[in-house]
Amino acid sequence: MENESNHIGLTDDEALSRLLQYGPNLLPGTQPKSFFSIILDVIKEPMFLMLLVAGSIYLALGDRAEALFLLSFVFVVIGITLAQEHKTQRALESLRDLSAPRALVIRNGIEIRIAGRDVVPGDLLVLHEGDRISADARLVNGQLSVDESLLTGEAVPVDKLPNGSLKTQGTDTSDSLFASTVVTKGVGLALVHATGINTAIGNIGQSLSSTQEVSSGLQQSSRTLIRNLSILAIGFALALILINWLFNDRNFLESLLSGITLAMATLPEEIPVILTVFLALGAWHITKIKVLTRRVSAVEALGAITILALDKTGTLTQNRMQIAELSIDDIFFNADFEGELPETYHQLVEFAMLATPSDPFDPMEKAIQSFGHTRLTGTEHIHDDFYPEFQYDLSPDIMAMTQIFSQINPSLHLLATKGSPEAVVDLCHLSELQRYEIQTRVETMAARGLRVLGVARGEYQISGTEPIWPKSQHDFDFTFLGLIGFMDPPRIEVPDAIAECRNAGIRILMLTGDHPATARTIAQQVGLSERPNVITGDEISRLDDESLIVRLHETDICARMKPEQKLRLVQILQRQGNVVGMTGDGVNDAPALKAADVGIAMGERGTDVAREAAAIILLDDSFASIVAAIRQGRNIYDNITKATRFVFAVHIPIIALTLVPALLHWPVLLMPVHIVLLELLIDPACAIVFEAETAAANIMRRPPRDIQSTPFSANNIGFALVQGTGFALILLLAYHVLLQMGWLINTIHITLFSALVFGLFLLVLANSDNSPFREPRNPWLLYMFGSVTLLLISVFMTPFLRRMLAFEAISLPPLLAAAFILLIIEIWFIALNRLHTYVTK
């Protein structure tokens, strides 16, 4: 192992060598489906079993060509299933790779963020508050508090200090860090000594079962629907078998074959394929707009969001904090001034730096250190060699933090405090007049869109060698030094994104820890709200739920929010029937993120705990990406609805052409071989063509859908049945007319099959918002049209296939008849769509 004081970390070559030696930093997890397990799943499918039975019946009847043709499609079905499974699995694995825990390490002397699986023994981990530790390690620098409840069951965080076991304030600490535990406080540098199954949690046998994709609500409801329809299909098939065998004087095998044909025509086995492929690939497509969907089921809820509760910093703003203004007494200094910083403000900046960790995580604290090191260079006010002996952290009771130093005088400790102006003023025990004057200055700065912190200093005299620290910061005497104003400019794209949300019927709430005036100014700048009403965290604490609901109807801005209050707001909004999307980045945001219908964590500045609690991660922390994801989520749901409608509509004419001729004693029109050929068109239409549909022009100009809505609603399925029934009646009427005209059955076969196949293409167009010829364009529609044409030409021009499908040689009359039938079908679809549009307006 490297020298602990050598903080350049491993080189790339060393890291690669150790990765090969120790393997990836992974625990035993779930594996993708094997080739044989996929085939076993195919064999259990009803359609597969019916193909086998139908092929066997053809063999028993002596029709070897038909039998071989059907049985050969067993391999085609397996091939299609493998291709779909591979496509879906690849998308899910890509999502897992992206959502896997990441680690900040030092390699070649540079901090870089890598996948947790690539951490190796000897790596130097850079740890901040909220990080989930990716491997077993030893703390070599810094000070941490770590939640080890996953291993020990103890909820109280454990303090960690470098250089073995130490004792401070009566608490035993160690330098041992364990994989999967969470840093709750502090910053540190740790040397990895074990990864993967060699870690403590690996020895316990923890598995990554959590990486399995759970079924979505749509997938679960579809299984119930398919089970019910399968029972119905079997009932129809049994009835047809009995009718043909007992009343139509056909032998049992032929009757059984007709029953199987009807069952194959009735089963909508495409529905599970639609949901699995659309949701998995939809989640993958969303990553292209910088949004990672950790759980595929979250894709469903995206399009139903009615309220977005947003953190201001980094989401609406650029998260590039910089000091914009300093204030002492009634004087305001523009920090953008390029000249020398006046001596008056040196102590204010000095104590702001002392109250800030030397390697901060918070953007405001980074801005303090950067400003101080830039503007105080060459003065005696920079103390990089100071290390705090004790500190009081920010707490819900006191929104300020204090660091205590003894480097100047061991018996007279120096106190440096910063925090919300209200909290710092309270610690300084100022008079009411002084409080009012400071509050007036804060309001003035906040009205300019600045986030304001107060800074104070103090001294604490001790006696003896072991200092006894007061329980609270209130027990010290502080001197108020001044105010620091920070500017975080709004993101350029936010106003347009907010306007798009408003057009889409989505309400936006700002949840921020900032001062009310700062929050109000930013809200006005980005167009979030023109209403002056602001509710603060203190007001929220005092209100009961009913009163809070009333206030939330009157305001769009919640300021001075504490993380635990976000959970309460989310639950109240949900009880009002809202679908809530909420952003967060901290450890304390995790409960609210998990409770929200769509928890959205920040990918750049968010903690690992927040990212693991959320369903969605913003890779660029941009609000515009959330809006783009909502648009994509709505489109995915629309496409599922279209594909579902197509599936139910397309099965009606197939069922009718199978069942009605048997009931009316007409010659058999569709046989299993025809059904199989039709499935070759139906499956790609569902899984490829509709999945590629681009969003409708008005998709973000309509209100959110009801979270309880489903593609299997009575309206959607009812419209599909009307579509399919009209399609079926036109084909049946044509069949009757052609029989009356004395056409040969083989000629009727080729006519109606051609009309049915091209009618499927027209049905796809009828359920599509796009066209192959105008924008927005779906190129797969042209590919499907080419495939349909190529399929029919192959069948018509191949004598073997023509005989097997009972088709007459191609000639002009059946083609003209098919074209006329298609014209009637298209007129029906156009008229029905216009009527549906008129009725639903």
Helices and strands as residue ranges (DSSP letters): H 12-22, H 35-43, H 46-61, H 64-99, E 102-107, E 110-115, G 116-118, E 124-127, E 136-147, H 149-152, E 158-160, E 166-168, E 171-173, E 176-177, E 182-194, G 196-198, H 200-204, G 209-211, H 217-242, I 243-247, H 252-266, H 270-287, E 291-293, H 298-302, E 307-311, E 322-328, E 331-334, G 343-345, H 346-354, H 363-375, E 390-392, E 400-405, E 412-419, H 421-427, H 432-447, E 451-461, G 473-475, E 478-487, H 494-503, E 507-511, H 516-526, E 535-536, H 537-542, H 545-552, E 557-559, H 563-575, E 580-584, G 587-589, H 590-595, E 598-602, H 608-613, E 616-618, H 623-663, H 672-684, I 685-689, H 714-740, H 745-766, H 779-797, H 799-804, H 812-840
